Amino acid sequence: MLPAAAALIPFGLVCGVDAAAVGASPLAAISLSAIVFSGAAQILATQLYGAGAPLAVIVLTCFVIGLRLAMYSAAMAPHLGAFPARWRYLSAFLLTDQAFAATISRFEASTDKNRALSHFVGGGIVLWGGWQLMTMSGYFLGNVIPASWSLEFAVPLCFIALLGPLLRERPAIAAAVASAVAVVLLAGLPMRLNIVVAGIIGIAIGTLAELALERKTAAQEQFR
Amino acid sequence: MTEGAIKLWAVIVSVGAANFLVRLSFIALLANKTMPPLLTRALRYVAVAMITALVLPMVLTTTAAPSVMAFWPNAKLIAALIALTVAFFTRSTGWTLVAGMAALWLLQYLAA
């Protein structure tokens, strides 16, 4: 999970810069990133707050942006059922795009759920701590990394690093292609709803492709 | 506290609470329940479908309506595809980062 933490440096800085720009106190800025712990929601919340949007609009927008986290929550649920409630609550709090993407295949592959959980929680705490450090640096120092370095590109690259190895089986490729097409075609949806809708479409297509593939191999077996 | 500061704290607490509840939702609802086999199957595609949906808008860089121009000539998209190829073959985050950043810098240098 360390590369994920490194990729969050430019993202966290931007969150801190944004919080300073709307005139949040240092305590408010650190509380925002400590409690919300989601770059997308933080940037949206600060920008909408800066634009004078009503509280209800800010909360609703951040909620919709956060809907993808519900998908991660569902994917994590079967692996966390055996653990005490406090571990499930802690895992839920630490559930981010990066932590999920970096650990879910570990949960699926390993028979030792304890190890996968310690990897998730340990990595999650490191990400949380690093995140606070970066938003504070952004708040006090401004964006110290020159824009021409395009370091923010490290964020999608970390996801791509996790995506590549997943594309080995045909249903997974179908899921990715469907999701990619959907996210572009639905780009006009408000509040970035295209991301979560495209995700659901991809999941459906992947599952259907798996079922179809199974039926095909079953039929071939019959004729042998 | 000024009115603005009170509102800011209201934003922090309510956005934080909403975010936590979304994260907790299915972990709390589905814990210790046996899931239908079809759902268990579907959940295995959450990672691949969601990561794709998350990444693509980041590398297309336009916020406007979709158009063919968003794809070409887009240095980030080309660098992302190179990185995806490297990720597929090496399974290494380090090499993917190196390849993707190097490709982006090179393409930006060539375009400048």
Interface residues (C-beta under 8 A of the other chain):
Chain A: P3 A4 A7 G23 A24 S25 A28 S31 L32 I35 V36 F37 S38 A41 A45 Y49 L55 I58 V59 C62 F63 G66 L67 R68 L69 A70 M71 Y72 S73 A74 A75 M76 A77 P78 L80 G81 R88 Y89 S91 A92 F93 L95 D97 F100 A101 I104 S105 E108 S150 F153 A154 V155 P156 L157 C158 F159 I160 A161 L162 L163 G164 P165 L166 L167 P171 A172 A175 A176 A178 S179 A180 A182 V183 V184 L185 A187 G188 R192 N194 I195 V196 A198 G199 I200 I201 G202 I203 A204 I205 G206 T207 E210 L211
Chain B: G4 A5 K7 L8 W9 A10 V11 I12 V13 S14 V15 G16 A18 N19 F20 V22 R23 L24 S25 F26 I27 A28 L29 L30 A31 N32 K33 M35 L38 T40 R41 A42 L43 R44 Y45 V46 A47 V48 A49 M50 I51 T52 A53 L54 V55 L56 P57 M58 V59 L60 A65 P66 A70 K76 A79 A80 A83 L84 T85 V86 A87 F88 F89 R91 S92 T93 G94 T96 L97 G100 M101 L104 W105 Q108
